[in-house]
Amino acid sequence: MVDPVSDVAEDTEETAPTCATCGETILNQPTHRVTTEVADGAVVITHFCDEDCLSAYEG
């Protein structure tokens, strides 16, 4: 992902994030979910296709 604060719709197949649960490319998905946390002093941004993938990752 080129710019972590850009709209997902601006991404291309090559720069779009992938879902941490299923590995699918997230491109123009209105159900896209993102979590942000700090781990070892660094910001970690994790992307998910939808609420189901986020729940599966957390559960």
N, CA, C and O atoms as a GROMACS GRO file, in nm:
protein
  236
    1MET      N    1   0.085  -0.117   0.000
    1MET     CA    2   0.000   0.000   0.000
    1MET      C    3   0.090   0.123   0.000
    1MET      O    4   0.178   0.135   0.085
    2VAL      N    5   0.069   0.211  -0.091
    2VAL     CA    6   0.152   0.329  -0.106
    2VAL      C    7   0.128   0.431   0.004
    2VAL      O    8   0.224   0.476   0.067
    3ASP      N    9   0.005   0.468   0.030
    3ASP     CA   10  -0.029   0.570   0.129
    3ASP      C   11  -0.130   0.511   0.227
    3ASP      O   12  -0.245   0.490   0.190
    4PRO      N   13  -0.090   0.483   0.351
    4PRO     CA   14  -0.179   0.416   0.445
    4PRO      C   15  -0.302   0.498   0.485
    4PRO      O   16  -0.393   0.443   0.547
    5VAL      N   17  -0.306   0.625   0.452
    5VAL     CA   18  -0.424   0.705   0.486
    5VAL      C   19  -0.508   0.738   0.363
    5VAL      O   20  -0.603   0.816   0.373
    6SER      N   21  -0.475   0.681   0.249
    6SER     CA   22  -0.552   0.707   0.127
    6SER      C   23  -0.681   0.627   0.128
    6SER      O   24  -0.694   0.530   0.203
    7ASP      N   25  -0.776   0.667   0.045
    7ASP     CA   26  -0.897   0.589   0.028
    7ASP      C   27  -0.862   0.461  -0.045
    7ASP      O   28  -0.777   0.462  -0.135
    8VAL      N   29  -0.925   0.352  -0.007
    8VAL     CA   30  -0.897   0.224  -0.071
    8VAL      C   31  -0.927   0.231  -0.220
    8VAL      O   32  -0.859   0.166  -0.299
    9ALA      N   33  -1.026   0.308  -0.260
    9ALA     CA   34  -1.064   0.319  -0.400
    9ALA      C   35  -0.950   0.375  -0.487
    9ALA      O   36  -0.953   0.358  -0.609
   10GLU      N   37  -0.852   0.440  -0.427
   10GLU     CA   38  -0.739   0.494  -0.502
   10GLU      C   39  -0.635   0.388  -0.534
   10GLU      O   40  -0.548   0.411  -0.617
   11ASP      N   41  -0.642   0.272  -0.470
   11ASP     CA   42  -0.545   0.167  -0.491
   11ASP      C   43  -0.568   0.093  -0.622
   11ASP      O   44  -0.677   0.098  -0.680
   12THR      N   45  -0.464   0.026  -0.667
   12THR     CA   46  -0.472  -0.062  -0.783
   12THR      C   47  -0.453  -0.205  -0.733
   12THR      O   48  -0.426  -0.226  -0.615
   13GLU      N   49  -0.465  -0.301  -0.820
   13GLU     CA   50  -0.443  -0.441  -0.783
   13GLU      C   51  -0.305  -0.460  -0.718
   13GLU      O   52  -0.289  -0.542  -0.628
   14GLU      N   53  -0.206  -0.384  -0.764
   14GLU     CA   54  -0.069  -0.399  -0.714
   14GLU      C   55  -0.048  -0.331  -0.578
   14GLU      O   56   0.036  -0.376  -0.500
   15THR      N   57  -0.123  -0.224  -0.550
   15THR     CA   58  -0.099  -0.147  -0.427
   15THR      C   59  -0.206  -0.166  -0.320
   15THR      O   60  -0.189  -0.120  -0.207
   16ALA      N   61  -0.315  -0.233  -0.353
   16ALA     CA   62  -0.424  -0.251  -0.257
   16ALA      C   63  -0.381  -0.344  -0.144
   16ALA      O   64  -0.301  -0.435  -0.164
   17PRO      N   65  -0.434  -0.320  -0.024
   17PRO     CA   66  -0.402  -0.409   0.088
   17PRO      C   67  -0.470  -0.544   0.070
   17PRO      O   68  -0.563  -0.558  -0.010
   18THR      N   69  -0.424  -0.643   0.145
   18THR     CA   70  -0.488  -0.774   0.143
   18THR      C   71  -0.545  -0.804   0.280
   18THR      O   72  -0.496  -0.755   0.382
   19CYS      N   73  -0.649  -0.883   0.282
   19CYS     CA   74  -0.716  -0.921   0.405
   19CYS      C   75  -0.624  -1.011   0.488
   19CYS      O   76  -0.567  -1.107   0.437
   20ALA      N   77  -0.609  -0.978   0.616
   20ALA     CA   78  -0.523  -1.056   0.705
   20ALA      C   79  -0.578  -1.195   0.733
   20ALA      O   80  -0.504  -1.283   0.776
   21THR      N   81  -0.708  -1.216   0.710
   21THR     CA   82  -0.769  -1.345   0.737
   21THR      C   83  -0.770  -1.435   0.613
   21THR      O   84  -0.723  -1.548   0.619
   22CYS      N   85  -0.824  -1.385   0.503
   22CYS     CA   86  -0.842  -1.471   0.385
   22CYS      C   87  -0.740  -1.444   0.274
   22CYS      O   88  -0.726  -1.524   0.182
   23GLY      N   89  -0.668  -1.330   0.282
   23GLY     CA   90  -0.566  -1.300   0.183
   23GLY      C   91  -0.617  -1.236   0.055
   23GLY      O   92  -0.540  -1.210  -0.037
   24GLU      N   93  -0.747  -1.210   0.048
   24GLU     CA   94  -0.806  -1.149  -0.072
   24GLU      C   95  -0.767  -1.001  -0.082
   24GLU      O   96  -0.757  -0.931   0.019
   25THR      N   97  -0.746  -0.954  -0.204
   25THR     CA   98  -0.715  -0.814  -0.227
   25THR      C   99  -0.837  -0.729  -0.196
   25THR      O  100  -0.948  -0.760  -0.238
   26ILE      N  101  -0.816  -0.620  -0.121
   26ILE     CA  102  -0.927  -0.532  -0.082
   26ILE      C  103  -0.924  -0.412  -0.174
   26ILE      O  104  -0.842  -0.321  -0.158
   27LEU      N  105  -1.013  -0.412  -0.270
   27LEU     CA  106  -1.017  -0.307  -0.371
   27LEU      C  107  -1.162  -0.264  -0.391
   27LEU      O  108  -1.245  -0.343  -0.437
   28ASN      N  109  -1.193  -0.139  -0.356
   28ASN     CA  110  -1.328  -0.083  -0.372
   28ASN      C  111  -1.434  -0.162  -0.296
   28ASN      O  112  -1.543  -0.183  -0.348
   29GLN      N  113  -1.402  -0.204  -0.175
   29GLN     CA  114  -1.499  -0.278  -0.095
   29GLN      C  115  -1.553  -0.188   0.016
   29GLN      O  116  -1.477  -0.145   0.103
   30PRO      N  117  -1.681  -0.160   0.014
   30PRO     CA  118  -1.740  -0.074   0.118
   30PRO      C  119  -1.741  -0.142   0.255
   30PRO      O  120  -1.761  -0.074   0.356
   31THR      N  121  -1.721  -0.273   0.261
   31THR     CA  122  -1.723  -0.346   0.388
   31THR      C  123  -1.584  -0.356   0.451
   31THR      O  124  -1.568  -0.419   0.555
   32HIS      N  125  -1.485  -0.295   0.389
   32HIS     CA  126  -1.345  -0.297   0.434
   32HIS      C  127  -1.335  -0.251   0.580
   32HIS      O  128  -1.392  -0.149   0.616
   33ARG      N  129  -1.262  -0.327   0.663
   33ARG     CA  130  -1.240  -0.291   0.803
   33ARG      C  131  -1.089  -0.284   0.828
   33ARG      O  132  -1.012  -0.357   0.766
   34VAL      N  133  -1.049  -0.195   0.919
   34VAL     CA  134  -0.908  -0.176   0.951
   34VAL      C  135  -0.891  -0.167   1.102
   34VAL      O  136  -0.970  -0.102   1.170
   35THR      N  137  -0.788  -0.233   1.154
   35THR     CA  138  -0.752  -0.216   1.294
   35THR      C  139  -0.614  -0.152   1.300
   35THR      O  140  -0.531  -0.173   1.212
   36THR      N  141  -0.591  -0.075   1.404
   36THR     CA  142  -0.462  -0.009   1.424
   36THR      C  143  -0.420  -0.033   1.567
   36THR      O  144  -0.500  -0.016   1.660
   37GLU      N  145  -0.294  -0.072   1.586
   37GLU     CA  146  -0.242  -0.092   1.720
   37GLU      C  147  -0.094  -0.056   1.722
   37GLU      O  148  -0.030  -0.045   1.618
   38VAL      N  149  -0.040  -0.038   1.840
   38VAL     CA  150   0.101  -0.012   1.856
   38VAL      C  151   0.165  -0.137   1.914
   38VAL      O  152   0.123  -0.186   2.019
   39ALA      N  153   0.266  -0.190   1.846
   39ALA     CA  154   0.337  -0.309   1.890
   39ALA      C  155   0.487  -0.282   1.881
   39ALA      O  156   0.538  -0.249   1.774
   40ASP      N  157   0.556  -0.295   1.992
   40ASP     CA  158   0.700  -0.271   1.998
   40ASP      C  159   0.737  -0.132   1.947
   40ASP      O  160   0.838  -0.115   1.879
   41GLY      N  161   0.654  -0.035   1.980
   41GLY     CA  162   0.681   0.103   1.942
   41GLY      C  163   0.650   0.138   1.797
   41GLY      O  164   0.681   0.249   1.754
   42ALA      N  165   0.591   0.047   1.722
   42ALA     CA  166   0.556   0.073   1.582
   42ALA      C  167   0.406   0.058   1.563
   42ALA      O  168   0.342  -0.024   1.628
   43VAL      N  169   0.351   0.137   1.472
   43VAL     CA  170   0.208   0.128   1.440
   43VAL      C  171   0.188   0.010   1.345
   43VAL      O  172   0.257  -0.003   1.244
   44VAL      N  173   0.092  -0.075   1.380
   44VAL     CA  174   0.059  -0.192   1.297
   44VAL      C  175  -0.084  -0.173   1.247
   44VAL      O  176  -0.178  -0.164   1.327
   45ILE      N  177  -0.101  -0.168   1.116
   45ILE     CA  178  -0.232  -0.152   1.053
   45ILE      C  179  -0.267  -0.285   0.986
   45ILE      O  180  -0.192  -0.338   0.905
   46THR      N  181  -0.384  -0.338   1.022
   46THR     CA  182  -0.427  -0.467   0.968
   46THR      C  183  -0.560  -0.447   0.895
   46THR      O  184  -0.652  -0.385   0.948
   47HIS      N  185  -0.569  -0.500   0.774
   47HIS     CA  186  -0.687  -0.483   0.689
   47HIS      C  187  -0.768  -0.612   0.683
   47HIS      O  188  -0.713  -0.722   0.689
   48PHE      N  189  -0.900  -0.595   0.670
   48PHE     CA  190  -0.992  -0.709   0.659
   48PHE      C  191  -1.098  -0.678   0.554
   48PHE      O  192  -1.138  -0.563   0.537
   49CYS      N  193  -1.143  -0.782   0.483
   49CYS     CA  194  -1.247  -0.767   0.379
   49CYS      C  195  -1.376  -0.713   0.438
   49CYS      O  196  -1.439  -0.623   0.381
   50ASP      N  197  -1.415  -0.769   0.551
   50ASP     CA  198  -1.544  -0.736   0.609
   50ASP      C  199  -1.546  -0.771   0.758
   50ASP      O  200  -1.444  -0.814   0.813
   51GLU      N  201  -1.659  -0.754   0.820
   51GLU     CA  202  -1.674  -0.780   0.962
   51GLU      C  203  -1.651  -0.928   0.995
   51GLU      O  204  -1.598  -0.960   1.101
   52ASP      N  205  -1.690  -1.019   0.905
   52ASP     CA  206  -1.671  -1.162   0.929
   52ASP      C  207  -1.523  -1.198   0.937
   52ASP      O  208  -1.482  -1.274   1.025
   53CYS      N  209  -1.443  -1.144   0.846
   53CYS     CA  210  -1.298  -1.172   0.848
   53CYS      C  211  -1.235  -1.110   0.973
   53CYS      O  212  -1.147  -1.171   1.034
   54LEU      N  213  -1.278  -0.991   1.012
   54LEU     CA  214  -1.227  -0.928   1.133
   54LEU      C  215  -1.262  -1.014   1.255
   54LEU      O  216  -1.176  -1.036   1.340
   55SER      N  217  -1.384  -1.061   1.264
   55SER     CA  218  -1.426  -1.145   1.376
   55SER      C  219  -1.347  -1.276   1.380
   55SER      O  220  -1.306  -1.321   1.487
   56ALA      N  221  -1.325  -1.336   1.265
   56ALA     CA  222  -1.248  -1.460   1.258
   56ALA      C  223  -1.104  -1.438   1.304
   56ALA      O  224  -1.046  -1.524   1.371
   57TYR      N  225  -1.047  -1.325   1.270
   57TYR     CA  226  -0.910  -1.291   1.309
   57TYR      C  227  -0.901  -1.270   1.460
   57TYR      O  228  -0.806  -1.315   1.525
   58GLU      N  229  -0.999  -1.201   1.515
   58GLU     CA  230  -0.999  -1.170   1.658
   58GLU      C  231  -1.041  -1.289   1.745
   58GLU      O  232  -1.005  -1.297   1.862
   59GLY      N  233  -1.116  -1.380   1.686
   59GLY     CA  234  -1.171  -1.491   1.765
   59GLY      C  235  -1.090  -1.612   1.755
   59GLY      O  236  -1.123  -1.714   1.816
   0.00000   0.00000   0.00000
